[in-house]
Amino acid sequence: MYWTLELASYLSDAPWPANKDELIDYAIRAGAPLEVVENLQSIEDEGEINESMEEIWPDYPTDEDYLWNEDEY
């Protein structure tokens, strides 16, 4: 399983929180590339509800990863 920002972007409007099957269904209906569906299928499913993309891809960049409000010049 590998994720890129482009692949993860297909799940940005997903109906969070969602379980694995709901995310796969959403990805298919949204026309996401096959790689997105394959990545979701490779997730170990224990009936867990995923609250956000960060739970699926721990390295997913968040707003905190960017220095938007950096006051040092």
Predicted model as a PDB file, atoms N, CA, C, CB and O in Angstrom, pLDDT in the B-factor column:
MODEL        1                                                                  
ATOM      1  N   MET A   1       0.846  -1.166   0.000  1.00 79.00           N  
ATOM      2  CA  MET A   1       0.000   0.000   0.000  1.00 79.00           C  
ATOM      3  C   MET A   1       0.896   1.234   0.000  1.00 79.00           C  
ATOM      4  CB  MET A   1      -0.965  -0.005   1.217  1.00 79.00           C  
ATOM      5  O   MET A   1       1.846   1.328   0.777  1.00 79.00           O  
ATOM      6  N   TYR A   2       0.584   2.161  -0.866  1.00 88.00           N  
ATOM      7  CA  TYR A   2       1.292   3.431  -0.885  1.00 88.00           C  
ATOM      8  C   TYR A   2       0.280   4.546  -1.107  1.00 88.00           C  
ATOM      9  CB  TYR A   2       2.393   3.448  -1.984  1.00 88.00           C  
ATOM     10  O   TYR A   2      -0.710   4.377  -1.818  1.00 88.00           O  
ATOM     11  N   TRP A   3       0.547   5.670  -0.494  1.00 92.00           N  
ATOM     12  CA  TRP A   3      -0.317   6.828  -0.651  1.00 92.00           C  
ATOM     13  C   TRP A   3       0.502   7.994  -1.156  1.00 92.00           C  
ATOM     14  CB  TRP A   3      -1.017   7.186   0.671  1.00 92.00           C  
ATOM     15  O   TRP A   3       1.680   8.123  -0.824  1.00 92.00           O  
ATOM     16  N   THR A   4      -0.105   8.824  -1.939  1.00 92.00           N  
ATOM     17  CA  THR A   4       0.465  10.097  -2.354  1.00 92.00           C  
ATOM     18  C   THR A   4      -0.590  11.157  -2.052  1.00 92.00           C  
ATOM     19  CB  THR A   4       0.878  10.091  -3.886  1.00 92.00           C  
ATOM     20  O   THR A   4      -1.748  10.840  -1.780  1.00 92.00           O  
ATOM     21  N   LEU A   5      -0.173  12.414  -2.103  1.00 91.00           N  
ATOM     22  CA  LEU A   5      -1.155  13.476  -1.868  1.00 91.00           C  
ATOM     23  C   LEU A   5      -2.260  13.435  -2.911  1.00 91.00           C  
ATOM     24  CB  LEU A   5      -0.476  14.849  -1.878  1.00 91.00           C  
ATOM     25  O   LEU A   5      -3.424  13.694  -2.606  1.00 91.00           O  
ATOM     26  N   GLU A   6      -1.890  13.107  -4.144  1.00 94.00           N  
ATOM     27  CA  GLU A   6      -2.896  13.040  -5.202  1.00 94.00           C  
ATOM     28  C   GLU A   6      -3.917  11.940  -4.918  1.00 94.00           C  
ATOM     29  CB  GLU A   6      -2.226  12.800  -6.563  1.00 94.00           C  
ATOM     30  O   GLU A   6      -5.120  12.161  -5.055  1.00 94.00           O  
ATOM     31  N   LEU A   7      -3.444  10.754  -4.523  1.00 95.00           N  
ATOM     32  CA  LEU A   7      -4.375   9.660  -4.226  1.00 95.00           C  
ATOM     33  C   LEU A   7      -5.237   9.991  -3.007  1.00 95.00           C  
ATOM     34  CB  LEU A   7      -3.604   8.348  -3.987  1.00 95.00           C  
ATOM     35  O   LEU A   7      -6.443   9.746  -3.010  1.00 95.00           O  
ATOM     36  N   ALA A   8      -4.624  10.540  -1.983  1.00 94.00           N  
ATOM     37  CA  ALA A   8      -5.368  10.874  -0.765  1.00 94.00           C  
ATOM     38  C   ALA A   8      -6.403  11.952  -1.030  1.00 94.00           C  
ATOM     39  CB  ALA A   8      -4.415  11.330   0.335  1.00 94.00           C  
ATOM     40  O   ALA A   8      -7.430  12.000  -0.354  1.00 94.00           O  
ATOM     41  N   SER A   9      -6.151  12.814  -1.999  1.00 93.00           N  
ATOM     42  CA  SER A   9      -7.090  13.907  -2.277  1.00 93.00           C  
ATOM     43  C   SER A   9      -8.455  13.390  -2.729  1.00 93.00           C  
ATOM     44  CB  SER A   9      -6.514  14.834  -3.342  1.00 93.00           C  
ATOM     45  O   SER A   9      -9.457  14.090  -2.585  1.00 93.00           O  
ATOM     46  N   TYR A  10      -8.505  12.186  -3.267  1.00 96.00           N  
ATOM     47  CA  TYR A  10      -9.781  11.615  -3.691  1.00 96.00           C  
ATOM     48  C   TYR A  10     -10.682  11.291  -2.502  1.00 96.00           C  
ATOM     49  CB  TYR A  10      -9.543  10.359  -4.516  1.00 96.00           C  
ATOM     50  O   TYR A  10     -11.889  11.106  -2.664  1.00 96.00           O  
ATOM     51  N   LEU A  11     -10.098  11.222  -1.315  1.00 95.00           N  
ATOM     52  CA  LEU A  11     -10.886  10.918  -0.114  1.00 95.00           C  
ATOM     53  C   LEU A  11     -11.125  12.154   0.741  1.00 95.00           C  
ATOM     54  CB  LEU A  11     -10.187   9.850   0.715  1.00 95.00           C  
ATOM     55  O   LEU A  11     -11.682  12.049   1.834  1.00 95.00           O  
ATOM     56  N   SER A  12     -10.716  13.311   0.267  1.00 90.00           N  
ATOM     57  CA  SER A  12     -10.854  14.520   1.085  1.00 90.00           C  
ATOM     58  C   SER A  12     -12.312  14.857   1.398  1.00 90.00           C  
ATOM     59  CB  SER A  12     -10.203  15.693   0.381  1.00 90.00           C  
ATOM     60  O   SER A  12     -12.601  15.409   2.459  1.00 90.00           O  
ATOM     61  N   ASP A  13     -13.218  14.537   0.500  1.00 93.00           N  
ATOM     62  CA  ASP A  13     -14.640  14.815   0.733  1.00 93.00           C  
ATOM     63  C   ASP A  13     -15.422  13.578   1.160  1.00 93.00           C  
ATOM     64  CB  ASP A  13     -15.261  15.396  -0.517  1.00 93.00           C  
ATOM     65  O   ASP A  13     -16.652  13.566   1.120  1.00 93.00           O  
ATOM     66  N   ALA A  14     -14.710  12.553   1.560  1.00 95.00           N  
ATOM     67  CA  ALA A  14     -15.370  11.316   1.989  1.00 95.00           C  
ATOM     68  C   ALA A  14     -16.228  11.594   3.226  1.00 95.00           C  
ATOM     69  CB  ALA A  14     -14.321  10.202   2.289  1.00 95.00           C  
ATOM     70  O   ALA A  14     -15.959  12.541   3.966  1.00 95.00           O  
ATOM     71  N   PRO A  15     -17.245  10.784   3.451  1.00 94.00           N  
ATOM     72  CA  PRO A  15     -18.140  10.993   4.595  1.00 94.00           C  
ATOM     73  C   PRO A  15     -17.527  10.491   5.908  1.00 94.00           C  
ATOM     74  CB  PRO A  15     -19.475  10.290   4.347  1.00 94.00           C  
ATOM     75  O   PRO A  15     -17.924   9.449   6.430  1.00 94.00           O  
ATOM     76  N   TRP A  16     -16.557  11.246   6.433  1.00 95.00           N  
ATOM     77  CA  TRP A  16     -15.901  10.850   7.682  1.00 95.00           C  
ATOM     78  C   TRP A  16     -16.850  11.078   8.849  1.00 95.00           C  
ATOM     79  CB  TRP A  16     -14.582  11.637   7.892  1.00 95.00           C  
ATOM     80  O   TRP A  16     -17.618  12.039   8.816  1.00 95.00           O  
ATOM     81  N   PRO A  17     -16.832  10.262   9.849  1.00 96.00           N  
ATOM     82  CA  PRO A  17     -16.146   8.984  10.003  1.00 96.00           C  
ATOM     83  C   PRO A  17     -16.785   7.912   9.122  1.00 96.00           C  
ATOM     84  CB  PRO A  17     -16.162   8.544  11.472  1.00 96.00           C  
ATOM     85  O   PRO A  17     -17.978   7.948   8.820  1.00 96.00           O  
ATOM     86  N   ALA A  18     -15.945   6.961   8.726  1.00 96.00           N  
ATOM     87  CA  ALA A  18     -16.415   5.906   7.830  1.00 96.00           C  
ATOM     88  C   ALA A  18     -15.607   4.638   8.055  1.00 96.00           C  
ATOM     89  CB  ALA A  18     -16.318   6.352   6.356  1.00 96.00           C  
ATOM     90  O   ALA A  18     -14.441   4.686   8.450  1.00 96.00           O  
ATOM     91  N   ASN A  19     -16.244   3.509   7.799  1.00 95.00           N  
ATOM     92  CA  ASN A  19     -15.507   2.251   7.888  1.00 95.00           C  
ATOM     93  C   ASN A  19     -14.893   1.936   6.523  1.00 95.00           C  
ATOM     94  CB  ASN A  19     -16.437   1.089   8.363  1.00 95.00           C  
ATOM     95  O   ASN A  19     -15.108   2.665   5.554  1.00 95.00           O  
ATOM     96  N   LYS A  20     -14.151   0.878   6.458  1.00 95.00           N  
ATOM     97  CA  LYS A  20     -13.434   0.497   5.244  1.00 95.00           C  
ATOM     98  C   LYS A  20     -14.381   0.333   4.055  1.00 95.00           C  
ATOM     99  CB  LYS A  20     -12.663  -0.796   5.476  1.00 95.00           C  
ATOM    100  O   LYS A  20     -14.106   0.856   2.975  1.00 95.00           O  
ATOM    101  N   ASP A  21     -15.472  -0.374   4.235  1.00 95.00           N  
ATOM    102  CA  ASP A  21     -16.403  -0.618   3.126  1.00 95.00           C  
ATOM    103  C   ASP A  21     -17.037   0.675   2.624  1.00 95.00           C  
ATOM    104  CB  ASP A  21     -17.495  -1.593   3.558  1.00 95.00           C  
ATOM    105  O   ASP A  21     -17.232   0.846   1.421  1.00 95.00           O  
ATOM    106  N   GLU A  22     -17.359   1.581   3.538  1.00 96.00           N  
ATOM    107  CA  GLU A  22     -17.944   2.857   3.133  1.00 96.00           C  
ATOM    108  C   GLU A  22     -16.943   3.686   2.323  1.00 96.00           C  
ATOM    109  CB  GLU A  22     -18.410   3.647   4.367  1.00 96.00           C  
ATOM    110  O   GLU A  22     -17.316   4.351   1.356  1.00 96.00           O  
ATOM    111  N   LEU A  23     -15.675   3.639   2.725  1.00 97.00           N  
ATOM    112  CA  LEU A  23     -14.656   4.390   1.994  1.00 97.00           C  
ATOM    113  C   LEU A  23     -14.421   3.807   0.607  1.00 97.00           C  
ATOM    114  CB  LEU A  23     -13.349   4.407   2.778  1.00 97.00           C  
ATOM    115  O   LEU A  23     -14.237   4.550  -0.357  1.00 97.00           O  
ATOM    116  N   ILE A  24     -14.426   2.489   0.503  1.00 97.00           N  
ATOM    117  CA  ILE A  24     -14.267   1.849  -0.808  1.00 97.00           C  
ATOM    118  C   ILE A  24     -15.438   2.218  -1.706  1.00 97.00           C  
ATOM    119  CB  ILE A  24     -14.161   0.308  -0.665  1.00 97.00           C  
ATOM    120  O   ILE A  24     -15.245   2.567  -2.871  1.00 97.00           O  
ATOM    121  N   ASP A  25     -16.645   2.144  -1.172  1.00 97.00           N  
ATOM    122  CA  ASP A  25     -17.834   2.514  -1.937  1.00 97.00           C  
ATOM    123  C   ASP A  25     -17.745   3.970  -2.392  1.00 97.00           C  
ATOM    124  CB  ASP A  25     -19.109   2.293  -1.096  1.00 97.00           C  
ATOM    125  O   ASP A  25     -18.044   4.280  -3.546  1.00 97.00           O  
ATOM    126  N   TYR A  26     -17.336   4.860  -1.494  1.00 98.00           N  
ATOM    127  CA  TYR A  26     -17.211   6.274  -1.847  1.00 98.00           C  
ATOM    128  C   TYR A  26     -16.171   6.467  -2.954  1.00 98.00           C  
ATOM    129  CB  TYR A  26     -16.829   7.106  -0.606  1.00 98.00           C  
ATOM    130  O   TYR A  26     -16.414   7.197  -3.916  1.00 98.00           O  
ATOM    131  N   ALA A  27     -15.019   5.816  -2.819  1.00 97.00           N  
ATOM    132  CA  ALA A  27     -13.954   5.969  -3.808  1.00 97.00           C  
ATOM    133  C   ALA A  27     -14.417   5.516  -5.193  1.00 97.00           C  
ATOM    134  CB  ALA A  27     -12.713   5.175  -3.382  1.00 97.00           C  
ATOM    135  O   ALA A  27     -14.107   6.164  -6.193  1.00 97.00           O  
ATOM    136  N   ILE A  28     -15.143   4.425  -5.254  1.00 97.00           N  
ATOM    137  CA  ILE A  28     -15.645   3.920  -6.534  1.00 97.00           C  
ATOM    138  C   ILE A  28     -16.651   4.904  -7.120  1.00 97.00           C  
ATOM    139  CB  ILE A  28     -16.293   2.522  -6.361  1.00 97.00           C  
ATOM    140  O   ILE A  28     -16.581   5.233  -8.304  1.00 97.00           O  
ATOM    141  N   ARG A  29     -17.587   5.375  -6.296  1.00 97.00           N  
ATOM    142  CA  ARG A  29     -18.604   6.309  -6.792  1.00 97.00           C  
ATOM    143  C   ARG A  29     -18.002   7.650  -7.202  1.00 97.00           C  
ATOM    144  CB  ARG A  29     -19.672   6.531  -5.729  1.00 97.00           C  
ATOM    145  O   ARG A  29     -18.517   8.310  -8.104  1.00 97.00           O  
ATOM    146  N   ALA A  30     -16.909   8.059  -6.541  1.00 97.00           N  
ATOM    147  CA  ALA A  30     -16.273   9.339  -6.839  1.00 97.00           C  
ATOM    148  C   ALA A  30     -15.347   9.254  -8.051  1.00 97.00           C  
ATOM    149  CB  ALA A  30     -15.492   9.823  -5.631  1.00 97.00           C  
ATOM    150  O   ALA A  30     -14.815  10.269  -8.501  1.00 97.00           O  
ATOM    151  N   GLY A  31     -15.155   8.051  -8.577  1.00 97.00           N  
ATOM    152  CA  GLY A  31     -14.297   7.896  -9.746  1.00 97.00           C  
ATOM    153  C   GLY A  31     -12.815   7.947  -9.421  1.00 97.00           C  
ATOM    154  O   GLY A  31     -12.008   8.345 -10.261  1.00 97.00           O  
ATOM    155  N   ALA A  32     -12.455   7.552  -8.220  1.00 97.00           N  
ATOM    156  CA  ALA A  32     -11.048   7.544  -7.819  1.00 97.00           C  
ATOM    157  C   ALA A  32     -10.280   6.490  -8.619  1.00 97.00           C  
ATOM    158  CB  ALA A  32     -10.914   7.275  -6.298  1.00 97.00           C  
ATOM    159  O   ALA A  32     -10.863   5.499  -9.058  1.00 97.00           O  
ATOM    160  N   PRO A  33      -8.991   6.697  -8.808  1.00 97.00           N  
ATOM    161  CA  PRO A  33      -8.180   5.708  -9.522  1.00 97.00           C  
ATOM    162  C   PRO A  33      -8.181   4.355  -8.803  1.00 97.00           C  
ATOM    163  CB  PRO A  33      -6.741   6.218  -9.676  1.00 97.00           C  
ATOM    164  O   PRO A  33      -8.448   4.275  -7.604  1.00 97.00           O  
ATOM    165  N   LEU A  34      -7.888   3.327  -9.536  1.00 97.00           N  
ATOM    166  CA  LEU A  34      -7.864   1.970  -8.996  1.00 97.00           C  
ATOM    167  C   LEU A  34      -6.903   1.852  -7.810  1.00 97.00           C  
ATOM    168  CB  LEU A  34      -7.470   0.978 -10.088  1.00 97.00           C  
ATOM    169  O   LEU A  34      -7.148   1.070  -6.892  1.00 97.00           O  
ATOM    170  N   GLU A  35      -5.817   2.621  -7.824  1.00 97.00           N  
ATOM    171  CA  GLU A  35      -4.841   2.562  -6.731  1.00 97.00           C  
ATOM    172  C   GLU A  35      -5.473   2.943  -5.390  1.00 97.00           C  
ATOM    173  CB  GLU A  35      -3.657   3.489  -7.030  1.00 97.00           C  
ATOM    174  O   GLU A  35      -5.114   2.379  -4.356  1.00 97.00           O  
ATOM    175  N   VAL A  36      -6.405   3.890  -5.400  1.00 97.00           N  
ATOM    176  CA  VAL A  36      -7.075   4.305  -4.162  1.00 97.00           C  
ATOM    177  C   VAL A  36      -7.895   3.138  -3.613  1.00 97.00           C  
ATOM    178  CB  VAL A  36      -7.985   5.550  -4.409  1.00 97.00           C  
ATOM    179  O   VAL A  36      -7.830   2.831  -2.423  1.00 97.00           O  
ATOM    180  N   VAL A  37      -8.662   2.495  -4.482  1.00 97.00           N  
ATOM    181  CA  VAL A  37      -9.487   1.364  -4.060  1.00 97.00           C  
ATOM    182  C   VAL A  37      -8.601   0.217  -3.564  1.00 97.00           C  
ATOM    183  CB  VAL A  37     -10.390   0.885  -5.224  1.00 97.00           C  
ATOM    184  O   VAL A  37      -8.909  -0.406  -2.548  1.00 97.00           O  
ATOM    185  N   GLU A  38      -7.509  -0.064  -4.271  1.00 97.00           N  
ATOM    186  CA  GLU A  38      -6.596  -1.134  -3.847  1.00 97.00           C  
ATOM    187  C   GLU A  38      -5.972  -0.819  -2.489  1.00 97.00           C  
ATOM    188  CB  GLU A  38      -5.491  -1.343  -4.896  1.00 97.00           C  
ATOM    189  O   GLU A  38      -5.836  -1.710  -1.650  1.00 97.00           O  
ATOM    190  N   ASN A  39      -5.594   0.438  -2.268  1.00 96.00           N  
ATOM    191  CA  ASN A  39      -5.032   0.827  -0.971  1.00 96.00           C  
ATOM    192  C   ASN A  39      -6.049   0.630   0.144  1.00 96.00           C  
ATOM    193  CB  ASN A  39      -4.565   2.290  -1.003  1.00 96.00           C  
ATOM    194  O   ASN A  39      -5.712   0.131   1.218  1.00 96.00           O  
ATOM    195  N   LEU A  40      -7.280   1.016  -0.109  1.00 96.00           N  
ATOM    196  CA  LEU A  40      -8.325   0.839   0.904  1.00 96.00           C  
ATOM    197  C   LEU A  40      -8.599  -0.639   1.158  1.00 96.00           C  
ATOM    198  CB  LEU A  40      -9.616   1.544   0.469  1.00 96.00           C  
ATOM    199  O   LEU A  40      -8.835  -1.033   2.300  1.00 96.00           O  
ATOM    200  N   GLN A  41      -8.571  -1.457   0.118  1.00 95.00           N  
ATOM    201  CA  GLN A  41      -8.814  -2.886   0.283  1.00 95.00           C  
ATOM    202  C   GLN A  41      -7.709  -3.554   1.092  1.00 95.00           C  
ATOM    203  CB  GLN A  41      -8.939  -3.558  -1.076  1.00 95.00           C  
ATOM    204  O   GLN A  41      -7.953  -4.567   1.747  1.00 95.00           O  
ATOM    205  N   SER A  42      -6.504  -3.005   1.057  1.00 94.00           N  
ATOM    206  CA  SER A  42      -5.389  -3.623   1.776  1.00 94.00           C  
ATOM    207  C   SER A  42      -5.366  -3.263   3.259  1.00 94.00           C  
ATOM    208  CB  SER A  42      -4.083  -3.215   1.141  1.00 94.00           C  
ATOM    209  O   SER A  42      -4.551  -3.797   4.012  1.00 94.00           O  
ATOM    210  N   ILE A  43      -6.246  -2.369   3.682  1.00 90.00           N  
ATOM    211  CA  ILE A  43      -6.330  -2.010   5.099  1.00 90.00           C  
ATOM    212  C   ILE A  43      -6.889  -3.201   5.869  1.00 90.00           C  
ATOM    213  CB  ILE A  43      -7.219  -0.738   5.312  1.00 90.00           C  
ATOM    214  O   ILE A  43      -7.857  -3.830   5.441  1.00 90.00           O  
ATOM    215  N   GLU A  44      -6.269  -3.506   7.012  1.00 87.00           N  
ATOM    216  CA  GLU A  44      -6.799  -4.573   7.854  1.00 87.00           C  
ATOM    217  C   GLU A  44      -8.124  -4.102   8.430  1.00 87.00           C  
ATOM    218  CB  GLU A  44      -5.795  -4.961   8.991  1.00 87.00           C  
ATOM    219  O   GLU A  44      -8.202  -3.055   9.073  1.00 87.00           O  
ATOM    220  N   ASP A  45      -9.146  -4.878   8.194  1.00 79.00           N  
ATOM    221  CA  ASP A  45     -10.483  -4.473   8.618  1.00 79.00           C  
ATOM    222  C   ASP A  45     -10.902  -5.248   9.854  1.00 79.00           C  
ATOM    223  CB  ASP A  45     -11.499  -4.683   7.488  1.00 79.00           C  
ATOM    224  O   ASP A  45     -11.059  -6.469   9.826  1.00 79.00           O  
ATOM    225  N   GLU A  46     -11.075  -4.517  10.925  1.00 81.00           N  
ATOM    226  CA  GLU A  46     -11.564  -5.110  12.163  1.00 81.00           C  
ATOM    227  C   GLU A  46     -12.867  -4.439  12.560  1.00 81.00           C  
ATOM    228  CB  GLU A  46     -10.516  -4.982  13.293  1.00 81.00           C  
ATOM    229  O   GLU A  46     -13.229  -4.393  13.736  1.00 81.00           O  
ATOM    230  N   GLY A  47     -13.576  -3.912  11.545  1.00 83.00           N  
ATOM    231  CA  GLY A  47     -14.827  -3.229  11.808  1.00 83.00           C  
ATOM    232  C   GLY A  47     -14.642  -1.854  12.398  1.00 83.00           C  
ATOM    233  O   GLY A  47     -15.583  -1.269  12.933  1.00 83.00           O  
ATOM    234  N   GLU A  48     -13.421  -1.327  12.303  1.00 89.00           N  
ATOM    235  CA  GLU A  48     -13.121  -0.033  12.894  1.00 89.00           C  
ATOM    236  C   GLU A  48     -13.698   1.101  12.070  1.00 89.00           C  
ATOM    237  CB  GLU A  48     -11.626   0.143  13.042  1.00 89.00           C  
ATOM    238  O   GLU A  48     -13.838   1.000  10.851  1.00 89.00           O  
ATOM    239  N   ILE A  49     -14.023   2.164  12.746  1.00 94.00           N  
ATOM    240  CA  ILE A  49     -14.471   3.391  12.103  1.00 94.00           C  
ATOM    241  C   ILE A  49     -13.269   4.324  12.025  1.00 94.00           C  
ATOM    242  CB  ILE A  49     -15.670   4.054  12.883  1.00 94.00           C  
ATOM    243  O   ILE A  49     -12.618   4.596  13.034  1.00 94.00           O  
ATOM    244  N   ASN A  50     -12.981   4.809  10.829  1.00 94.00           N  
ATOM    245  CA  ASN A  50     -11.880   5.743  10.624  1.00 94.00           C  
ATOM    246  C   ASN A  50     -12.428   7.159  10.720  1.00 94.00           C  
ATOM    247  CB  ASN A  50     -11.180   5.503   9.249  1.00 94.00           C  
ATOM    248  O   ASN A  50     -13.392   7.513  10.040  1.00 94.00           O  
ATOM    249  N   GLU A  51     -11.804   7.961  11.569  1.00 94.00           N  
ATOM    250  CA  GLU A  51     -12.257   9.325  11.789  1.00 94.00           C  
ATOM    251  C   GLU A  51     -11.738  10.301  10.742  1.00 94.00           C  
ATOM    252  CB  GLU A  51     -11.838   9.783  13.151  1.00 94.00           C  
ATOM    253  O   GLU A  51     -12.370  11.323  10.476  1.00 94.00           O  
ATOM    254  N   SER A  52     -10.580   9.988  10.142  1.00 93.00           N  
ATOM    255  CA  SER A  52      -9.978  10.908   9.173  1.00 93.00           C  
ATOM    256  C   SER A  52      -8.934  10.168   8.346  1.00 93.00           C  
ATOM    257  CB  SER A  52      -9.340  12.130   9.890  1.00 93.00           C  
ATOM    258  O   SER A  52      -8.619   9.007   8.607  1.00 93.00           O  
ATOM    259  N   MET A  53      -8.410  10.857   7.356  1.00 93.00           N  
ATOM    260  CA  MET A  53      -7.383  10.282   6.500  1.00 93.00           C  
ATOM    261  C   MET A  53      -6.120   9.957   7.288  1.00 93.00           C  
ATOM    262  CB  MET A  53      -7.056  11.232   5.359  1.00 93.00           C  
ATOM    263  O   MET A  53      -5.389   9.035   6.927  1.00 93.00           O  
ATOM    264  N   GLU A  54      -5.852  10.704   8.365  1.00 91.00           N  
ATOM    265  CA  GLU A  54      -4.659  10.462   9.176  1.00 91.00           C  
ATOM    266  C   GLU A  54      -4.654   9.069   9.799  1.00 91.00           C  
ATOM    267  CB  GLU A  54      -4.555  11.508  10.267  1.00 91.00           C  
ATOM    268  O   GLU A  54      -3.584   8.522  10.066  1.00 91.00           O  
ATOM    269  N   GLU A  55      -5.826   8.487  10.035  1.00 92.00           N  
ATOM    270  CA  GLU A  55      -5.892   7.139  10.593  1.00 92.00           C  
ATOM    271  C   GLU A  55      -5.544   6.090   9.545  1.00 92.00           C  
ATOM    272  CB  GLU A  55      -7.282   6.866  11.163  1.00 92.00           C  
ATOM    273  O   GLU A  55      -5.071   5.006   9.886  1.00 92.00           O  
ATOM    274  N   ILE A  56      -5.771   6.400   8.286  1.00 91.00           N  
ATOM    275  CA  ILE A  56      -5.460   5.466   7.206  1.00 91.00           C  
ATOM    276  C   ILE A  56      -4.007   5.626   6.772  1.00 91.00           C  
ATOM    277  CB  ILE A  56      -6.406   5.684   6.007  1.00 91.00           C  
ATOM    278  O   ILE A  56      -3.297   4.644   6.554  1.00 91.00           O  
ATOM    279  N   TRP A  57      -3.578   6.879   6.649  1.00 91.00           N  
ATOM    280  CA  TRP A  57      -2.219   7.190   6.220  1.00 91.00           C  
ATOM    281  C   TRP A  57      -1.613   8.101   7.288  1.00 91.00           C  
ATOM    282  CB  TRP A  57      -2.196   7.871   4.786  1.00 91.00           C  
ATOM    283  O   TRP A  57      -1.797   9.316   7.230  1.00 91.00           O  
ATOM    284  N   PRO A  58      -0.891   7.534   8.265  1.00 88.00           N  
ATOM    285  CA  PRO A  58      -0.358   8.329   9.376  1.00 88.00           C  
ATOM    286  C   PRO A  58       0.550   9.484   8.945  1.00 88.00           C  
ATOM    287  CB  PRO A  58       0.402   7.435  10.301  1.00 88.00           C  
ATOM    288  O   PRO A  58       0.686  10.459   9.683  1.00 88.00           O  
ATOM    289  N   ASP A  59       1.164   9.394   7.782  1.00 87.00           N  
ATOM    290  CA  ASP A  59       2.049  10.452   7.311  1.00 87.00           C  
ATOM    291  C   ASP A  59       1.320  11.528   6.514  1.00 87.00           C  
ATOM    292  CB  ASP A  59       3.144   9.860   6.469  1.00 87.00           C  
ATOM    293  O   ASP A  59       1.958  12.397   5.919  1.00 87.00           O  
ATOM    294  N   TYR A  60      -0.009  11.478   6.496  1.00 87.00           N  
ATOM    295  CA  TYR A  60      -0.786  12.462   5.748  1.00 87.00           C  
ATOM    296  C   TYR A  60      -0.497  13.850   6.297  1.00 87.00           C  
ATOM    297  CB  TYR A  60      -2.304  12.147   5.819  1.00 87.00           C  
ATOM    298  O   TYR A  60      -0.658  14.084   7.495  1.00 87.00           O  
ATOM    299  N   PRO A  61      -0.073  14.775   5.441  1.00 83.00           N  
ATOM    300  CA  PRO A  61       0.257  16.114   5.931  1.00 83.00           C  
ATOM    301  C   PRO A  61      -0.983  16.859   6.435  1.00 83.00           C  
ATOM    302  CB  PRO A  61       0.935  16.922   4.827  1.00 83.00           C  
ATOM    303  O   PRO A  61      -2.047  16.818   5.816  1.00 83.00           O  
ATOM    304  N   THR A  62      -0.822  17.523   7.543  1.00 71.00           N  
ATOM    305  CA  THR A  62      -1.902  18.325   8.116  1.00 71.00           C  
ATOM    306  C   THR A  62      -1.487  19.794   8.075  1.00 71.00           C  
ATOM    307  CB  THR A  62      -2.230  17.874   9.581  1.00 71.00           C  
ATOM    308  O   THR A  62      -0.357  20.109   7.702  1.00 71.00           O  
ATOM    309  N   ASP A  63      -2.374  20.673   8.448  1.00 60.00           N  
ATOM    310  CA  ASP A  63      -2.062  22.099   8.470  1.00 60.00           C  
ATOM    311  C   ASP A  63      -0.874  22.398   9.387  1.00 60.00           C  
ATOM    312  CB  ASP A  63      -3.285  22.899   8.920  1.00 60.00           C  
ATOM    313  O   ASP A  63      -0.141  23.361   9.161  1.00 60.00           O  
ATOM    314  N   GLU A  64      -0.688  21.588  10.405  1.00 61.00           N  
ATOM    315  CA  GLU A  64       0.416  21.800  11.336  1.00 61.00           C  
ATOM    316  C   GLU A  64       1.775  21.539  10.681  1.00 61.00           C  
ATOM    317  CB  GLU A  64       0.247  20.903  12.556  1.00 61.00           C  
ATOM    318  O   GLU A  64       2.803  22.001  11.177  1.00 61.00           O  
ATOM    319  N   ASP A  65       1.781  20.806   9.577  1.00 55.00           N  
ATOM    320  CA  ASP A  65       3.026  20.501   8.885  1.00 55.00           C  
ATOM    321  C   ASP A  65       3.539  21.677   8.057  1.00 55.00           C  
ATOM    322  CB  ASP A  65       2.835  19.299   7.995  1.00 55.00           C  
ATOM    323  O   ASP A  65       4.680  21.666   7.595  1.00 55.00           O  
ATOM    324  N   TYR A  66       2.718  22.661   7.877  1.00 55.00           N  
ATOM    325  CA  TYR A  66       3.099  23.820   7.081  1.00 55.00           C  
ATOM    326  C   TYR A  66       3.293  25.020   7.998  1.00 55.00           C  
ATOM    327  CB  TYR A  66       2.035  24.123   5.998  1.00 55.00           C  
ATOM    328  O   TYR A  66       2.648  25.122   9.042  1.00 55.00           O  
ATOM    329  N   LEU A  67       4.157  25.902   7.617  1.00 57.00           N  
ATOM    330  CA  LEU A  67       4.477  27.057   8.457  1.00 57.00           C  
ATOM    331  C   LEU A  67       3.716  28.288   7.999  1.00 57.00           C  
ATOM    332  CB  LEU A  67       5.981  27.334   8.440  1.00 57.00           C  
ATOM    333  O   LEU A  67       4.312  29.338   7.761  1.00 57.00           O  
ATOM    334  N   TRP A  68       2.404  28.163   7.874  1.00 55.00           N  
ATOM    335  CA  TRP A  68       1.599  29.275   7.388  1.00 55.00           C  
ATOM    336  C   TRP A  68       1.645  30.483   8.292  1.00 55.00           C  
ATOM    337  CB  TRP A  68       0.188  28.843   7.220  1.00 55.00           C  
ATOM    338  O   TRP A  68       1.646  31.619   7.818  1.00 55.00           O  
ATOM    339  N   ASN A  69       1.683  30.251   9.581  1.00 57.00           N  
ATOM    340  CA  ASN A  69       1.621  31.353  10.533  1.00 57.00           C  
ATOM    341  C   ASN A  69       2.984  31.641  11.158  1.00 57.00           C  
ATOM    342  CB  ASN A  69       0.607  31.044  11.621  1.00 57.00           C  
ATOM    343  O   ASN A  69       3.068  32.161  12.271  1.00 57.00           O  
ATOM    344  N   GLU A  70       4.009  31.313  10.463  1.00 57.00           N  
ATOM    345  CA  GLU A  70       5.356  31.531  10.973  1.00 57.00           C  
ATOM    346  C   GLU A  70       5.660  33.032  10.962  1.00 57.00           C  
ATOM    347  CB  GLU A  70       6.404  30.744  10.131  1.00 57.00           C  
ATOM    348  O   GLU A  70       5.632  33.662   9.904  1.00 57.00           O  
ATOM    349  N   ASP A  71       5.948  33.602  12.129  1.00 58.00           N  
ATOM    350  CA  ASP A  71       6.188  35.032  12.243  1.00 58.00           C  
ATOM    351  C   ASP A  71       7.656  35.409  12.137  1.00 58.00           C  
ATOM    352  CB  ASP A  71       5.642  35.528  13.535  1.00 58.00           C  
ATOM    353  O   ASP A  71       7.980  36.596  12.094  1.00 58.00           O  
ATOM    354  N   GLU A  72       8.542  34.440  12.094  1.00 54.00           N  
ATOM    355  CA  GLU A  72       9.956  34.737  12.009  1.00 54.00           C  
ATOM    356  C   GLU A  72      10.329  35.037  10.565  1.00 54.00           C  
ATOM    357  CB  GLU A  72      10.792  33.572  12.559  1.00 54.00           C  
ATOM    358  O   GLU A  72       9.928  34.322   9.645  1.00 54.00           O  
ATOM    359  N   TYR A  73      11.085  36.081  10.382  1.00 53.00           N  
ATOM    360  CA  TYR A  73      11.527  36.442   9.032  1.00 53.00           C  
ATOM    361  C   TYR A  73      13.012  36.364   8.915  1.00 53.00           C  
ATOM    362  CB  TYR A  73      11.061  37.829   8.662  1.00 53.00           C  
ATOM    363  O   TYR A  73      13.563  36.635   7.848  1.00 53.00           O  
TER     364      TYR A  73                                                      
ENDMDL                                                                          
END                                                                             
